[in-house]
Amino acid sequence: MKGNIKITELDYLRISKLIQAARNDKSIEVNNLDVLANEINRAEKVDSKSITPEFVTMNSIVQVINPENKSLMIVKLVYPDDANIKKKHVSVFSPLGSALLGYKVGDTVQFRAPKGEVDIIIQSIEYQPEADGKYNI
């Protein structure tokens, strides 16, 4: 997961607080927290009103494709309390969620799955709150 990524200042602040809380209560695997913390710390932080619609932000609905088996998947990137596998709401604390945040359409991202490293391509963003004028969700 290298490359230029952008996240909103609001997403950065919220996720930073959640990471600290998760570290304190030891509710999330430390490696997942470290990966996410490294990603958001190296990201370019931008104002919610200036992030362009091709970047994955929190609560974005994203279509991804696995180039190896051509399987398509649509997921919503959410905060941990809103995660729901049946609805395909993926926590930002999960390996897939951490991999998506801040990247843009066309990027290939990699994350650790139970069977090893997986590459996926961000095919499209079907919904991004900031592009819809929603800056505080």
C-alpha positions as CSV (number, residue, x, y, z in Angstrom):
1,M,0.0,0.0,0.0
2,K,2.3,2.7,-1.2
3,G,1.5,5.7,-3.3
4,N,0.0,9.1,-2.8
5,I,-3.1,9.1,-0.7
6,K,-5.4,11.9,0.5
7,I,-7.7,11.9,3.4
8,T,-9.9,14.6,4.9
9,E,-8.8,16.3,8.0
10,L,-12.0,15.3,9.7
11,D,-11.5,11.6,8.8
12,Y,-7.9,11.9,10.1
13,L,-9.0,13.3,13.4
14,R,-11.8,10.8,13.9
15,I,-9.7,7.8,12.9
16,S,-6.7,8.9,15.1
17,K,-9.0,9.1,18.1
18,L,-10.5,5.6,17.3
19,I,-7.0,4.1,16.9
20,Q,-5.9,5.5,20.3
21,A,-9.1,4.2,22.0
22,A,-8.7,0.7,20.4
23,R,-5.0,0.6,21.5
24,N,-6.1,1.4,25.1
25,D,-8.9,-1.2,25.2
26,K,-6.9,-3.7,23.1
27,S,-10.1,-4.5,21.0
28,I,-8.4,-4.6,17.6
29,E,-5.4,-6.5,16.4
30,V,-2.3,-4.3,16.9
31,N,-1.0,-5.0,13.4
32,N,-4.2,-3.7,11.8
33,L,-4.0,-0.5,14.0
34,D,-0.3,0.0,13.0
35,V,-1.0,-0.4,9.3
36,L,-3.9,2.1,9.5
37,A,-1.9,4.6,11.7
38,N,1.0,4.5,9.2
39,E,-1.3,5.1,6.3
40,I,-3.2,8.1,7.8
41,N,0.0,9.6,9.1
42,R,1.7,9.6,5.7
43,A,-1.5,10.8,3.9
44,E,-1.9,14.3,2.6
45,K,-4.6,15.9,4.8
46,V,-7.1,18.0,2.9
47,D,-10.2,20.0,3.7
48,S,-13.4,18.0,3.3
49,K,-14.7,20.6,0.8
50,S,-11.6,20.3,-1.4
51,I,-11.2,16.6,-1.7
52,T,-12.0,15.4,-5.2
53,P,-14.6,12.7,-5.9
54,E,-12.2,10.1,-7.1
55,F,-10.7,9.5,-3.6
56,V,-12.1,7.0,-1.1
57,T,-13.2,8.7,2.1
58,M,-15.1,7.4,5.1
59,N,-18.7,6.3,4.2
60,S,-17.8,6.0,0.5
61,I,-19.3,3.2,-1.5
62,V,-16.6,1.7,-3.7
63,Q,-16.5,-0.9,-6.5
64,V,-13.4,-3.0,-6.5
65,I,-12.2,-5.8,-8.7
66,N,-9.7,-8.6,-8.0
67,P,-7.6,-8.7,-11.2
68,E,-6.6,-12.3,-10.6
69,N,-10.1,-13.8,-10.6
70,K,-12.1,-10.8,-12.1
71,S,-14.5,-10.8,-9.1
72,L,-16.3,-7.5,-8.5
73,M,-17.3,-6.4,-5.1
74,I,-19.1,-3.3,-3.9
75,V,-18.3,-2.2,-0.3
76,K,-19.0,0.8,1.9
77,L,-16.1,2.0,4.0
78,V,-17.4,2.6,7.6
79,Y,-16.3,3.3,11.1
80,P,-15.9,0.1,13.3
81,D,-19.3,0.5,15.0
82,D,-21.1,0.5,11.7
83,A,-19.3,-2.6,10.2
84,N,-21.6,-5.3,8.9
85,I,-20.4,-8.1,6.7
86,K,-23.9,-9.0,5.4
87,K,-24.4,-5.4,4.2
88,K,-20.8,-5.3,2.9
89,H,-20.0,-2.4,5.3
90,V,-16.3,-2.8,5.8
91,S,-14.6,-1.3,8.9
92,V,-11.7,1.0,8.3
93,F,-9.9,-1.1,11.0
94,S,-10.0,-4.2,8.7
95,P,-7.2,-4.9,6.3
96,L,-9.4,-4.1,3.3
97,G,-10.8,-0.9,4.9
98,S,-7.3,0.3,5.7
99,A,-6.2,-0.5,2.1
100,L,-9.0,1.5,0.6
101,L,-8.9,4.7,2.6
102,G,-7.3,7.6,0.8
103,Y,-6.7,5.9,-2.5
104,K,-8.4,6.9,-5.8
105,V,-10.1,5.3,-8.7
106,G,-7.7,3.3,-10.8
107,D,-5.3,2.6,-7.9
108,T,-4.3,-1.0,-7.1
109,V,-4.1,-1.6,-3.4
110,Q,-2.9,-4.6,-1.5
111,F,-4.1,-6.0,1.8
112,R,-3.5,-9.1,3.9
113,A,-6.3,-11.7,3.7
114,P,-6.5,-15.1,5.5
115,K,-5.0,-16.8,2.4
116,G,-2.2,-14.2,1.9
117,E,-1.7,-10.9,0.2
118,V,-4.5,-9.8,-2.2
119,D,-4.4,-7.1,-4.8
120,I,-7.6,-5.2,-5.8
121,I,-8.2,-2.3,-8.2
122,I,-10.5,0.5,-7.2
123,Q,-12.8,0.5,-10.2
124,S,-15.2,3.3,-9.3
125,I,-16.7,5.2,-6.4
126,E,-20.4,5.0,-6.5
127,Y,-20.9,7.4,-3.6
128,Q,-18.6,9.8,-1.7
129,P,-20.2,11.9,1.0
130,E,-18.0,15.0,0.3
131,A,-19.0,14.9,-3.4
132,D,-22.6,14.9,-2.2
133,G,-22.0,18.0,0.0
134,K,-22.0,16.0,3.2
135,Y,-18.9,17.0,5.1
136,N,-19.5,15.8,8.7
137,I,-20.6,12.2,8.4
